[in-house]
């Protein structure tokens, strides 16, 4: 489920967009369609997972089929408009967990409904958003009233994602990203509140560039003296 992140005045927001439309509109193609990139991607993805301390994450079969995420993206836009930021982020995490770990892509109303109905209320807590996965938060003895959404709210979300309003909203967020120059995901549009200047950034490995653009103090990658340890212990 692709996303664009905008940052302004020390705040940020995640905007779902449709990657297929971004690729078509920009002339880009998925990296695995180029054989050389597909081979390299097997190395790069594992390195990236290790860097952030993730395990048990892998593609859910045919990515072209699993990537038809319009249903989930429209639902996310509804949750973003109607519920708290903490709930919105918890839904993002739960849907990504369903996609990449459980291999149950939330790409139909049925699979989306199952994912939404299984999110515990505690998933929207600060501690949960920081590290804990949805499966770790939701224990086998959890009760229905401990869910983040009631059955009626899940039904409302599923109804909303089918509506013309949220179909149009997804088109709008996708077009906005295209207008900013997006050609893939993650796409970041960053505004310096001091100068009012905005610039685009692409990729999960460009945060040092973002910090430099905003004039924030940060520590970049640093090679340690021999004998001080193997690799990095840092986790995002």
Secondary structure, 3 states (H helix, E strand, C coil): CCEEEEEECCEEEEEECCHHHHHHHHCCCCHHHCHHHHHHHHHHHHHHHHHCCCCCCCCCCCHHHHCCCHHHHHHHHHHHHHCCHHHHHHHHHHHHHHHHCCCCCCCCHHHHHHHHHCCEHHHHCHHHHHCCCHHHHCCCCCCHHHECCCHHHHHHHHHHHCCHHHHHHHHHHHHHHHHCCCCCCCEEEEECCCCCCEEEEECCCCHHHHHHHHCCCCCCCCCCCCCCCCCCCCCC
